Amino acid sequence: MDSRITARALSVALGGWRTREPAYEALADGIRLLCLDNRLAPRTTLPAERELAAALGLSRATIAAAYRSLRGTGHVESLRGSGTVTLPLGRRAFARSHVADDDIDLQQASPAAWPGLAGVISEVAQDAAALVARAGYDVVGNPALRAAIADRYTARGIPTAPDEVIVTTGAQSAIHLLAATLVRRGERVLIETPTYPHAAEALRGAGARLVGVPVDTATGWDLDRAVQAFERTRPVAAYLMPTFQNPTGRSMTALDQDVVLHAAARAGTVLIIDETTAELDIETTAGGAREVAAFRDPHAEVIHIGSLGKTVWGGLRVGWIRADADVIRRLVAARAPRDLGTPEFEQQVATRLLARMPEILAQRSDLLRVGRDALVRGLHAHLPEWGVPAPAGGVALWAELDAPLSSALVMAVRAEGLYLSPGARFAVDGGHDRRLRLPFTAPPEQLRRAVEILADAWPRVRSAAPTAVTEFVDAVI
C-alpha cells in the first residue's frame, strides 16, 4: 500500500540538507539520498509543493525545481490527482546506486566470513541425510542450539534454561518480533540516538513513539536525560546497545548500567539489550577479551538479543532472543503466523560454531584491529581537521566532520565508487549532520583508498556549501 510523508517528517529526515547552491539541487540531492538509503520507500507520496515550501522556509518555485530535478533522474513521478511519488530504483537510478566489483561499499558494517566457516558448513553437509529427514525448520529453534546459547548466558552470570531462548532468522528478525509483540501503537519506546537505523524502523513500524537519549563518542550516554525520559514518559520498552554501541563504539560503565537498570525498574520498562557487537573486543586477543556485562537486575525485566551476523558472517542468518519463559511463549505465539522458523541447516552450523567461539573471536579481534588502525591512521594523516575516535571494539567509528555536510559528502563520493551512510541515517529525530559512520570491516587497502577519496572530495564539498553554513562553522571553530 502506498504511503505518505508529511512535510514536517520530510524536513526532519532531510536534516541539514542545504549543503550547496542552487538550493533546489541541494534539496533534490537530499531526497535522492533518502531514496537510496530506503528511508523513503518506493511509492511514497511526497508533500505538496506549497506544504513543503512552508515547512522548509523556501519558495514554491524552489520546491517545484527540486521535484523537476528528481523527475529527471527517475527518482519520482508526478501524476495528476496523486501528487509526486517516489519510484523504485529504475535503470538510471540503479546505475548510480549499484555497487560494482571495484567499488568500496561501507554502507554495511559486516566483516568477511570467518575463515573456518566453509569447513564447518562442509561438516554439517556430510550429515545431510539425517537433516533432510526432519521438517527443516521450527518456530522455537533446535534444542541443541538453544541449549548451547543458554549455556553461554549462564556462564556470563545470567542463569538460563533452553526454554528461555528462541532462535530467530538473524538479529533483525528478533527486533521485529519483539517490536510486534511488546509494543502497541502509540506507546513510547526509549532508544539511543544515534542508533542502529533498522531497529528504529522496526519499532516505528510497530507504531512506537520513539524517545531519544543521546550517546556521544566522548561522554557516552546522557544519563540525566535517560533518567528523566524514563520518569516522564514511562516507556513500555527501551532498545539499547550497551557494549560497543552502533555507531559510536561506546560501552556503558558498570555505573551507567546500574542507573539504567534502576530507572527502567521504577518505570516498569522492558529493556531490550542488543548484543550483536558486544563480543567484538578488538583491544585484546584470545582468552583476554573483556567479559560482556550481564546487564541484569532482579527488579528489571531484561531481554537479550544476539546473533552470529557480526561475529561469524552476515550471510549466516541465525540470531536469538533470551527472555523469561513466559515472554518466549508470547514470542512463539506471535511468530507462527508470519515466520515458520529458522532453517535447520543453518542452526546445525551455528551449534558447531558456538563451541568454537573463543577461536572465532580471537580472529575477529585481530582482523578488526588491523582495519581500525589503518582507518584511524589514514584519517589523521589526510583529514586532520576531523575528530577521529579509536573505539575499543565494534565494527565502525563515528567520525566528526568540521562542517555539517555529511549527506553532501556521501553523495559526492558515490560518483567515485565509495558508498557510505551519512550521520543522519542513524539519528532518531534528525541531526548528526556533522557525523559519518566509517566501518573498519573492509580490507586495509580498501580503507586506505576510501580515506583518499574522502580527502579529495571534502574540500570540494565544503567550498560548495552556502556562505551561511561556512560562516557558522568558522564562528564555531
N, C-alpha and C positions, 0 to 999 in steps of 0.2 A: 504494500500500500504506500502511495506517495505521502511525503511528509512536508511540513513547512518549518521554516526557521524564522523567528521574529527578528526585527531589526535590532532590538537590544541584544538578543542572543548572538547574532552575527557580529555585532560590534565587539562583544566580549571575546568571541572566538578569534577575531582578527587581531586583537591586541594592538601592538604598535605597528600598524600596517603602513603608515606614511613614511616610507623609507627612501623614496626617490621622487623626482619630478619627471613627467607630469603626474599629478595626483591620481588621475583616473587609471594610469598604468600601474601605479603602486597598489591601488585598491584591487585592480584585476589580478595582480600577482598574489596578493594576499588570499583572494578567493581561490585562485588556482592551487595554491599550496594546501588549502583546506580540502580541496577535492582530491589531490594527490595523496594526502595523508588519510583519506577516507573519514575525515572529521565532518565533511559534508557528503552524505551518502548520495548515490545516484538517485535521480527523480525527487530531489528536494526542491521545493518551491522557494525561491529567494524573495526577500521583501520587495514590495513595490518601490519604484524609484523615489517617490515623494517620501515614503516612510523611512527608507534608509538614509536619504539626504538629511532628514531631520535628526536622526539618531547620530549621524557622523558629523553634523555641522558643515555639510557640503552643499553645493548647488545641485539641483536635479540634473542639470546638464552633465556634471561630472559623473554622477551615477549612471546616466544613460551611456556615456562614453565608455565607462568601465564594463558595463554589460555588453556593449557592442564589441569591445576587445575580446571578451570571453566567448562570444558567439563566433568570432573569427578564428579562435584556436580550438573550437569544438568542445568547450567545457560546459556550455549552457545552450539552451534554445529558448526562444520566446514564442509563445503561442497565444493567439487572441483568446481571451477568456480564461487562460490558465496561468498567465504571468511568465516569469523567467525561471526555468527549471534546469537543475544540473543534470548532466548526461553521464552515462557510463563511459569509461575511458575509450574513446574511439581510436581510430588508426593514428591520427596526428598526435593526440594526447598520449596514447600508449607509446609512441615512438620517443616521446620526451621522457616518459617515466620508466620505460623498460630498462632493466639493468643488464647491460651486455657483459660478456665474459671478462673483458678487460677493465670494466668499471669497478669502483670501490663502493660497496654497499655497506654503510654503517648505520642503517636505519634499524636493524635488528641486532641486538647485542647478544649474539649466541656464538660461542667458540666452536671450532671444528670438532667433529666427533672424537671422543676418547679413542686412542689408537687400538685398544684391545676390544672395542665393541664388535667389530666384524667377527672376531674369533668366538665371542660369546654367542652371537647370533647363529654361527655355524654349529656350535654345540647344541643349541636348542633345536635347530633344524633336524639334527640326527634323531630326535625323538618325535618326528612329525607324525608317525603312525599313531602314537598314543594321543597326540594333541588333537588330530582330526577326528578321533573317536568321541570327542566331547562336543558340547554345544558351541564352543568357540568364544563365548563371552558370557558375562553375567553382571547383574546390576550392582552387586556388592563388591566383588573382587575375589581373586584367587585366594583361598585360605592360607597357602604357604606365603604368599606375598604380604598379606595382611599381618600375618604373624611376624614376619621379618621387619616390617615397618613398626609394629608395636614394640618389638624388642629394642629398636633403636631409640624410640621415645623413652622407654623405661630406663635405658642406660643413661639418658640425659637427666634423669630425675623426675620424669613425668610418667608415673606408673600407667601402663596402657595395656589393655586386652585387645585381641584381634577384633572383637565385636565393637570396638571404639574406633575402627578405621574403615573407610570406604575408599576404594580405588577409582580414580577418575581418568578421563582422557586428557591428561595434562592439567597444569595449574589453572589455565584459563577456564577449562570446563568446571573445575572446582569452584572458582569465583562465581561463575554464572549460576551454578547450582545453589550456592549459599545465598546469593542475592535473591534468587527466585523464591527460596524457602523462608528466609528470615525477614525480608523487607516487604512491607505493604506500601502501596502508592501513597506518597505524601509524607512518609516517615523520614526522619532525619538520620543520616549516617555520617559519622565523623571520618575524615580522610586527610592524609597528609597532602601538602602542596609544596613543591611538585610531587608527583606520584606516577605510578605505572598507569598509563592512559587507558589501557584496556580494562583495568579494574574500575576506573571511574565510569567508563562507558557501560559496563555490565550493571553497576549499581544504579546509574541513571535509567538504564533500560528497564529495571525492576520498579521504577517510579520513585527512587530515593531522592530526597533533597539533601545535597551534599554540604557539609560544614567543613571548611578547610582549616587546617592547622599548619602553619609554616614550618618548614625544615630548611636549615641553611648549612652549607658545607663547613662553615667556620664555627657556628654556635650550636648547631644541632636543632633539636625540637624546641619550639616556643612553648614551654611547659605552662607558663602563666595563661597563655591563650588556650591551651588544651584543657586545663582545669576549668576555666570559665566556660568553654564550649560544652563540656560535659554537664556542668551545673545548670547552664541556661537552657540548652536545647534538649537535654535528656535523649541523646541519640539511641536508636534501637540497636545499632551496631557501630563498630569502628574498624576500619580497614587500615592496618599498619604493617610496615616492613621495618622492624626494629634493628635488624642486623644487615649491614651493607645495603642501606636503603637505595632503591632505584628511583631517581637517578643520582642522588647526591653522594652516595657511598658512605654516608654517616651510619654509626651504630649507637644505639642507646647505651648509656651507662646503667649500672645497677640502680642508681638513684632515679634516673629517668623512668626506668621500668616500674619501680615502686610507685612513683607519682601517678603514672598512667593506670596501673592496676587498681590503686585505691580510688581514683576518680571514677573509673569505669564501674567499680563495685557499688559506689554510692549512687551512681546514676542508673544502675540496672542495665548497663550496656554490655552487649556481647562483643568481645574482642576477637577479631579475625586477624590472625598473625600469619602473614605471608613469609615463608622461609625459603623461597626458591633460590635465593642467592646467599643464604645465611652461612653455608659451609665453604664458600669461596674465599677463604682467608689466604691472601697472596703474600703475606709477610713471613709465613712460616712454612715448613715442609712436613713430610710425613711424621706423625707422632707428636708434632709440636703445634698443630693448629689450635686456635682458640676454641674453647668449648662454647657451643651455641647456648645462649641463655635459655633456661626453662620457660621463662615468661609465664609463670603460673601462680595463682593465688587462690586459696580456698574460698574466698568471698567473691571472686570474679569468674564469670563464665568465659573461658578462653577456647577458641577453635584454632587449630594449626593447619596450615596448607603447606604441602611440599611437592616436589616433582624432580624428575631427572632431566628436565629440559636444559637447564644451565650447567649442571654438573657432568652430564654424560653426552647428550646430543639433543638438539632441538627437534629432530625428527622422531625421537622416541617419545611418543605421546602417552606417558604414564605419569600421573600425579595422584595425590591422595589428600584426604581430609581426616584429621584426628579430632574427635569430639566425644562428648559423653554419649553413652549408648542410646539414650532416648533421642538425641539430636541425629545420630546416624540413622535411626529408624525413620525419622521425618525426612531425611535426605533421600533415603532409598525410595520411599513412597512418592516423593516429588520427582525423582529422576526417571522412574519407569515409563511414564507417558511420553517422554521426549528423548530418552537416551537409553539404549538397551544394554550399555555396559562397555567396558574396556576389552579390546581383543585379547584372547588367551595367550597368543604367541608373544605379544609384547610383555604381558605380565610375567611369563616364564623367563624372558630375557631380563626383566627388571629384578626378579628374585635372585638370579645369579649375580647381577651387578651389585646389589646391596651387600653381598658378602665380601665384595672387593672394594668397598668404598675408601678405605684408607689409601690403597694404591691409586685409585682414581683421583682422589682429592689432592694427593701429592703432585701428580702430573698436572692437574689443572692449576695448582698454585704456581708451579714453575712457568707454565705457558702464559698465564695471565700477568705474572710479574714481568716477564720479558716485554709483553705488549704494553703494559702500563709505563714501564721505564722508557721505552722507545718513544711513546707518545708524549710523555712529560718533557723529556729532553728536547724533542723537536719543537714543541710549543714554546718552551723557554728560549730557544735559540732564534726562532723565526717570528714569534709573536709575543715579545717580552711585555707588551702593554696589557696582555690578558692576565686574568687571575687563573692560575692553574693549580688546583689541588692535586694531591697524590694519595688517593684513597688506599686504605689498608686491605681492601677486599672488594668483592663485587665484580662487575663487568664493564663499568664505564666511569668517566669523570665528568663533572658538571662544571664546565669552564665558564668564567665570567668575562664577557667581552667589554671593551672600553666604550661601547656605544650600544644603545638598544636596537640592534639591527640583525638579530638572529635570523628572522624569517627571510630578510633580504639576502643575507649571506647564503642561506640554504638554497634559495632559488638560483643565485649566481653560480654556485659550484656544481649544480646539476648539469650545466652545459659542459663542464669539464669532466663529467663522468664520476663525480663524487656525490653520494647520496647520504644525507643526514636528516635528522629530525630537529626542528627548531625548539627553543626552550618553551614556547607557548604550547607545544604539543603535550607537555607534562603538567601544565597549570590546571587548577580546578576552576578558578574564577577569573581567568585572564592573567596577563602579566608574564614575567620571566623572559621578556624580550632581550634582556642582556645575557641570557644563558644559552649554552649549547651543550647538548649531551654528546660526548665523544666516547664511544665504546672502544676498548682496547682488546677486543676479541679477535681482530684480524691479524694476519702475519705482520711482523715488524716492518718489512719492506713496503707493504701497503699503507701502514700507518704513517711511515715517513713521507710517502708520496701524498697522502691525504693532507698532511701538515703543509707541504709545499703548495698544494692547490689553495688551501685556505689562506696562506700568507700572501699568495699572488692576488687573490680575489679581494681580500679585506680592504686594502687601500682604495680600490675602485668603488666598493660598496659604501665605504664611509664618505668618500668625496661626493657621491651621488645623492647622499641624504639631504633633505631640505635644510636650509640655514637654521631654522628653529631648533632642529634636533642637534646639530653640531654645536650651536651656541650653548644649548643646555648642557651638553656633555662637557664642553670646555669649562663651563662655570662650575660644574660638579668636581672635575678633576683638577 
